[in-house]
Amino acid sequence: MNHEEILSQILRDRMAAIRENVPNKLDTFVAEIDQFRSELSTAFDWRVQFQRHPWLVGGLVFAAGYWLVPRAAKQTVIKDSQLAELAAILRPAVRYDKKTAAAPEASWLQTAVTNVGSMLFGLGGQIAMKTAVNWLKNSSILPAFFPPENTTSEFGQPTNPQPLPQNFKTSANYK
């Protein structure tokens, strides 16, 4: 055998060994990718992280809420001298209009009379409603539309007896 044949034989043997190992390495590679995928999904799953590190997740949620909630607007304090200057500047631009001007505040007597009137009006409405309901219950109009049910007590006596017709003969008619 010459030198070229030996090298080609070595090369063929090496290629055969690689071909034999490729399926095994491919299976190993696929298994490693699946394991990496599962580890990555658990690493970014907030439920798993909360079970593993509840205080850390709670602190992160608290910090995120603190940074996301808007802060109150800063209040500017105007000194009396600045207020007078602003009033002098804005005075020519402000016009008094009777239609858009605010109504004067009501006195305590007007407020009290209004509140008592509202209460009496509400109470009067409730009294009128209850009176109407009682009138309908006692009148002959309501039973014509909604006849009462004829129920009997435990002794067989009617609890809500119907009135007897006028032509019904009772023992009082035979005396």
C-alpha positions as CSV (number, residue, x, y, z in Angstrom):
1,M,0.0,0.0,0.0
2,N,1.2,3.3,-0.8
3,H,1.0,6.5,1.1
4,E,-2.1,7.9,-0.7
5,E,-4.1,4.7,-0.1
6,I,-3.3,4.7,3.6
7,L,-4.5,8.3,3.9
8,S,-7.7,7.6,2.0
9,Q,-8.4,4.6,4.2
10,I,-7.8,6.7,7.3
11,L,-10.1,9.4,5.9
12,R,-12.8,6.8,5.1
13,D,-12.6,5.3,8.6
14,R,-12.9,8.7,10.1
15,M,-15.9,9.6,8.0
16,A,-17.6,6.3,8.9
17,A,-17.0,7.0,12.6
18,I,-18.5,10.5,12.2
19,R,-21.5,9.2,10.4
20,E,-22.1,6.6,13.1
21,N,-21.9,9.3,15.9
22,V,-24.1,11.9,14.1
23,P,-27.5,10.4,15.1
24,N,-26.3,10.1,18.7
25,K,-25.0,13.6,18.8
26,L,-28.2,14.9,17.1
27,D,-30.4,13.1,19.7
28,T,-28.2,14.6,22.4
29,F,-28.4,18.1,20.9
30,V,-32.3,17.9,20.6
31,A,-32.5,16.7,24.2
32,E,-30.3,19.6,25.3
33,I,-32.4,22.1,23.4
34,D,-35.6,20.7,24.9
35,Q,-34.0,21.0,28.4
36,F,-32.9,24.6,27.7
37,R,-36.4,25.5,26.4
38,S,-38.0,24.1,29.6
39,E,-35.5,25.9,31.8
40,L,-36.1,29.1,29.9
41,S,-39.9,28.9,30.3
42,T,-39.6,28.3,34.0
43,A,-37.1,31.1,34.4
44,F,-39.7,33.6,32.9
45,D,-42.8,32.1,34.4
46,W,-43.9,34.5,37.2
47,R,-45.9,31.8,39.0
48,V,-42.8,29.6,39.4
49,Q,-40.7,32.6,40.4
50,F,-43.3,33.6,43.0
51,Q,-43.3,30.1,44.5
52,R,-39.5,30.1,44.6
53,H,-38.9,33.7,45.7
54,P,-42.2,35.2,47.2
55,W,-40.5,38.1,49.0
56,L,-38.4,39.2,46.0
57,V,-41.4,39.1,43.6
58,G,-43.6,40.9,46.1
59,G,-40.9,43.6,46.5
60,L,-40.6,43.9,42.7
61,V,-44.4,44.3,42.3
62,F,-44.4,46.9,45.1
63,A,-41.6,48.9,43.4
64,A,-43.2,48.7,40.0
65,G,-46.5,50.0,41.5
66,Y,-44.6,52.8,43.2
67,W,-43.0,53.9,40.0
68,L,-46.0,53.5,37.8
69,V,-48.5,55.4,40.0
70,P,-48.4,59.1,39.0
71,R,-47.3,61.5,41.6
72,A,-49.4,64.4,42.7
73,A,-48.9,67.6,40.8
74,K,-46.6,70.1,42.5
75,Q,-48.5,73.0,44.1
76,T,-47.1,76.4,43.4
77,V,-47.2,78.9,46.2
78,I,-47.9,82.4,45.1
79,K,-46.9,85.3,47.4
80,D,-49.1,88.3,47.9
81,S,-46.8,90.5,45.9
82,Q,-46.8,88.1,42.9
83,L,-50.6,87.8,43.1
84,A,-51.0,91.6,42.9
85,E,-48.7,91.7,39.9
86,L,-50.7,88.9,38.2
87,A,-54.0,90.6,38.9
88,A,-52.6,93.9,37.4
89,I,-51.5,92.0,34.3
90,L,-54.7,90.0,33.8
91,R,-57.2,92.7,34.8
92,P,-57.6,94.1,31.3
93,A,-58.3,90.6,29.9
94,V,-61.0,89.7,32.4
95,R,-64.5,91.0,31.7
96,Y,-67.5,90.6,34.0
97,D,-70.4,88.9,32.3
98,K,-73.7,88.7,34.3
99,K,-74.7,85.5,32.4
100,T,-71.6,83.6,33.2
101,A,-70.9,85.0,36.6
102,A,-71.4,82.6,39.5
103,A,-74.6,82.9,41.5
104,P,-74.2,84.3,45.0
105,E,-74.1,81.7,47.7
106,A,-77.3,80.9,49.5
107,S,-77.7,81.9,53.1
108,W,-78.0,79.3,55.8
109,L,-81.8,80.0,56.0
110,Q,-82.3,79.4,52.3
111,T,-80.3,76.2,52.5
112,A,-82.3,75.0,55.6
113,V,-85.6,75.8,53.9
114,T,-84.5,74.0,50.8
115,N,-83.4,70.9,52.7
116,V,-86.5,70.7,54.9
117,G,-88.7,71.2,51.8
118,S,-86.9,68.3,50.0
119,M,-87.4,66.0,53.0
120,L,-91.1,66.9,53.3
121,F,-91.6,66.4,49.6
122,G,-90.0,62.9,49.8
123,L,-92.1,62.1,52.9
124,G,-95.3,63.3,51.2
125,G,-94.5,61.1,48.2
126,Q,-94.1,58.1,50.4
127,I,-97.4,58.8,52.3
128,A,-99.3,59.3,49.0
129,M,-97.9,56.0,47.7
130,K,-98.9,54.1,50.8
131,T,-102.4,55.7,50.8
132,A,-102.9,54.7,47.2
133,V,-101.9,51.1,47.9
134,N,-104.2,50.9,50.9
135,W,-107.1,52.4,48.9
136,L,-106.5,49.8,46.1
137,K,-106.4,47.0,48.6
138,N,-109.7,48.0,50.2
139,S,-111.5,49.0,47.0
140,S,-113.4,46.6,44.7
141,I,-111.1,47.5,41.8
142,L,-108.1,45.4,42.7
143,P,-109.9,42.1,43.5
144,A,-111.6,42.3,40.1
145,F,-108.3,42.1,38.4
146,F,-106.4,40.0,40.9
147,P,-108.8,37.7,42.8
148,P,-107.4,36.5,46.1
149,E,-106.4,32.8,46.3
150,N,-108.7,30.6,48.3
151,T,-106.4,28.8,50.8
152,T,-107.4,26.7,53.7
153,S,-105.9,26.4,57.2
154,E,-104.8,23.2,58.8
155,F,-108.4,22.7,60.1
156,G,-109.9,22.9,56.6
157,Q,-111.3,26.4,57.2
158,P,-110.7,28.9,54.4
159,T,-108.2,31.6,55.5
160,N,-109.4,34.0,52.8
161,P,-113.1,33.2,52.3
162,Q,-114.9,34.5,49.2
163,P,-118.1,36.5,49.8
164,L,-121.2,34.5,49.3
165,P,-123.5,35.4,46.3
166,Q,-126.6,37.3,47.2
167,N,-128.9,34.5,46.0
168,F,-127.2,31.9,48.2
169,K,-129.7,30.7,50.9
170,T,-128.4,30.4,54.4
171,S,-130.0,29.2,57.6
172,A,-130.9,32.9,58.3
173,N,-133.3,32.8,55.2
174,Y,-135.3,29.9,56.6
175,K,-136.3,31.5,59.9
